[in-house]
Structure formats: structure tokens, C-alpha cells
Amino acid sequence: MTRGRAEVAEPFPDTAEIQDGRLRTLGGIAVEELAERFGTPLWLVDRATLEGRMRAYREAFAAQEAVLGATTTVVYAAKALCVRGVLELADDCGLWVDCASGGELATARAAGIDPRRIVLHGNNKSVAELRDAVDAGVGRIVIDSLSELARLEGIAEAAGRVVPCHLRVTPGVDAHTHEFVATGHDDTKFGLTLSLGLAHEGAARLVASRWLDLVGVHCHVGSDILRLDPYHAAADVMVRFLAEVRATHGAEVGELNLGGGLGISAVPGDVPPELPTYAADLTAAVAEAADAHGLTARPHLFVEPGRSIAGPAGVTLYRVGTIKELPGLSTYVAVDGGMSDNPRYPLYQAPHTFAPAGAVARDGTPRPVTVVGKHCETGDVLGEGVSLPSDLAEGDLLAVAATGAYNHAMASNYNRLPRPAMVLVGEGWAVELVRRETVEDLLAREPSLRDARPPVPRP
């Protein structure tokens, strides 16, 4: 990060004030005040960045509708950050909401989302989840397997409702991303594999169904993608599939959902496409493919961004605890959270940008350290080779940028650590999105075995 008198520095959110290499304020509020009021670890969400990304997506794709010759729909992928307040903001910004479980669906309903603007995903939806979605009148259910197709058809018939569906197709596209977040290749748990004929079988069964309406097809090639060529390939494969469905089954399928997966700037050097560029490129690829494959009408385009909306808006605030120097080896900086609030580095080495935070100036020479959590696990690492001042002290605040996506969503109670609070900040005010969990919350779910034991008969 560049040192300076006062500046905003990527990948921190839009309202972050960086002074002399330190995060001083976010949303117009001093970070020490936020730490004192809400405690640490603390998830912070910058409202200006979050809403700005939501509106920018909608505007970027709406601007391309004339070029595409069809309408577009932006669907917020709730799995990235699924809390009621965030879904309310997505709705206010004109986005649909994509849910990947019954719990996410319940959260969307609690946020007041019109069910007709909800898309339900999932590779192993339960009967209860499918039934709830049908009863609610969810706008699109994405069918992920042939067995799920049969289950959903029975549920729809029992309810007497025709259910609009997208068929998830595995297009065989390499997304050039980490294997744990690649989903478009043939050998994956998601979708119906095109190369094995499963996608065509699914389409045939849907076209023949009285209770399931094939209104669109869906694919998702992966996550954290920083280049556009995987989307070009996916657009061509999927539009060709639409043309084949029309030729083989006589069905005009009017919607194409190309999923999400666009990456973000998490560390210097990450350069994702700008949203207007991404929207223009994607719609042009769909339009060209539609013309090349002879579609009579270009499809209504759906996209499902998650990380690229929520990720840049988030900052995690920690307090530094033990600093352990091992001369000739490593220096470990331990914070009061760790893999329970951010499992992404232990899972797939997701890089992060760190900065000292607060008003206390640290002018020591930068040195590489390993930032670790407080969990009883050697792999509880948040970053290696992190450049921090040599005079960083115990009790200082440490900020981590671009943590709005998947940190809260994937958090745990490992070592019985209660999960942090999440706070929305903007224009000098702060409000809790999620209150801090307590040990009492954890114990409330666990009845005493002693209370449950039957009495022991006396001799």
C-alpha cells in the first residue's frame, strides 16, 4: 500500500481512508470507535461499496440490452453473504436473489423478497426444500440432476402447479481457477454433463413434462475468475445447446443463465474486468453465438454475481495478540480470530491484503510476517509473507480487505469461538447486520445429558 497523507487504497472499500499506510476510517467512522463499540474480531461492510456494486451491475447490463436485443436480469448470489439486511439492499437495488438452500430461501423470504424474483440452486435439494420452493412460488428452480427432476415433478404434480425451471448444464469449460472453485469441467458434482448426453436427456424429459416448464438453461464455470475467455466459451456452448434443444425437441427456450464467478481485487496485481467491460463482453458473446447458431431470438440473459458484489465491500478488523519472533525463522502475529471467521486461506490459499488500523502511528521498517489465528491448529493461517511494520505492537488493530464474501458464510465455532458481529457502515453511522454470537448462544442448543438420563433405581 502506498504511504501518504490521506488516500483511498484498493482493495479496501470506497470510503476507506488510508493514512500513512494505516486504515483510519471506514464509512466516515474511526475504526477504533467501531472496535470499541462492537468488539473484535469484527466484520465491517461498507454500504457505499455494497450498494454501488449492486447498482453498477444492474446499470452495466441494462445498458447492453439494446446490443443484445433482449432483456437482462442480475441475480445476487446470496451464498456469498446471506444476511437479511444485505438481501434487503439487493432488493432495493433491483436485483433478484439466488438461494442455494432452504436456509437461504428462508432468509430471502424474511427479507421480503418477492418469491417470483428468487432462483433456487443446489446439487442435492431435499424434498422439503423443493416443496417449500414450489409452495412459495419461487421464480426459477435450477434442476441439477435427473433424479432431482423426477422428485420435483412429483412435488409439482401434487401441488397442482407448473414450475418454471432452468436446467443446469455442465459445459466442459476450463475456468482457469483453483480446483476447489471450478465447476464447469465435466467431472463435477454440479449439473448435467453435456458430453455424456445427460443435459440432452434432461431437456427431453422437461419438454415432455406436464408440470415442469423448461424456461431456461444455466451454467456456472467457476469462481474468482479474472479473465473473460471462459465466459466466451461458455456462452458459445450454451447457445449451441439452446439451438440443439430447438432442433431436437421443437422447444424455444428463451432464457440463458451464465452464472457468476467474476473475481475481485484482493491483493495488488489482481485486475478483474471492469463491470461495464464484463457486461459488454458477455452480451456481445451471447449475441454473436445466437447469430452463429441460428437462434430466431436472442435469449434473455441472467447473471448471478456474488463475490464481486459483496467481497470488495468487506473489511475484517482484528486486535493483535501475541507476537512471536523466531530469529532466523519466522515472525508470527496472532490475532483474536482466525480460521473460524476466515477459512479461505486454509481451504484454498485465498490471498488477502492486510494493513495496520487505527490512529496509533507505527513507523517501523516493514517486514514479512505470518498472520495467524488463535485456534489450536497449525493450519490456522490468514496470510504468509505479510508486510507489516516491525514496531507493530500487541493490542494494535489489524485490518484485512476484501473479506465481504464467504467469510461470514463459511464461519464456524471451532474451539468454541463465538462468531463475530457484522456491522454496516456509511455516512458516519453504523448498524448491526448480525449481532455478536455469545457462548450462551452455543450452549443453548445443547441439553445436559445429566438432565436426560433416566433415574438409576436404588437397590
Secondary structure, DSSP 4 states (H G I P E B T S, - for coil): ----SSB--TTS-TT-EEETTEEEEETTEEHHHHHHHH-SSEEEEEHHHHHHHHHHHHHHHHTTHHHHTS-EEEEEEGGGS--HHHHHHHHHTT-EEEESSHHHHHHHHHTT--GGGEEE--TT--HHHHHHHHHHT-SEEEE-SHHHHHHHHHHHHHHT--EEEEEEEE------S-GGGB-SSSSSSSSEETTTTHHHHHHHHHHH-SSEEEEEEE---BSSB--SHHHHHHHHHHHHHHHHHHHHH-----EEE----B----STT--PPPHHHHHHHHHHHHHHHHHHTT-SSPPEEEE--SHHHHGGGEEEEEEEEEEEE-TTS-EEEEES--TTT--HHHHH-----EEEESS----SPEEEEEEE-SSS-TT-EEEEEEEEETT--TT-EEEEES--SSTTTT---GGGPPPPEEEEEETTEEEEEEPPP-HHHHHHT---HHHHSPPPPP-
